[in-house]
């Protein structure tokens, strides 16, 4: 899970944008979408 420390005098919007960008780089959203529904092991192969 990406962690963001809010800098001094940084708005919430900017911090949220940084967090979303770090999640995107970590591939978190793609992983969640891939695991949203169960897939049989034979289907994955």
N, C-alpha and C positions, 0 to 999 in steps of 0.2 A: 504494500500500500504506500503510495507516494506521500511524503510528508512535506508540508510547506510551512515555513515560519513567516508570519506576517511582519514585514519590516516596519520600522517607525515611519509615521506619516504616509502609510500606504493605504489606499482605499480598498474597500471590500471587493469591488469589481475587479481590480487589478490582481488581487490575491487569488480570487476565484479563477480568473483567466490563467494564471500561472499554474494553479492546481490542475485545471482541465488539461493544459498542455502537458504537464508531467504524467498525467494518467494516460494520455494518448501515446506518449513516448514509451511508457511501460507496457503498452498493449493490453491494458486492463479491460477496456470496453470490448475489444474484440474477443477476449477470453470469456467475458460474461455472456456475450451473444452466442458464442460457440457452445456454451454449457447450458443455455436456456432450456433446451429440450434434450431428453435422453436420446442418445444414438446408440444403436446396437454396435458392438465391436466389429461385426461383419460388415456393417454399413461404413464404418470409418475406414476399413481397409479398402 
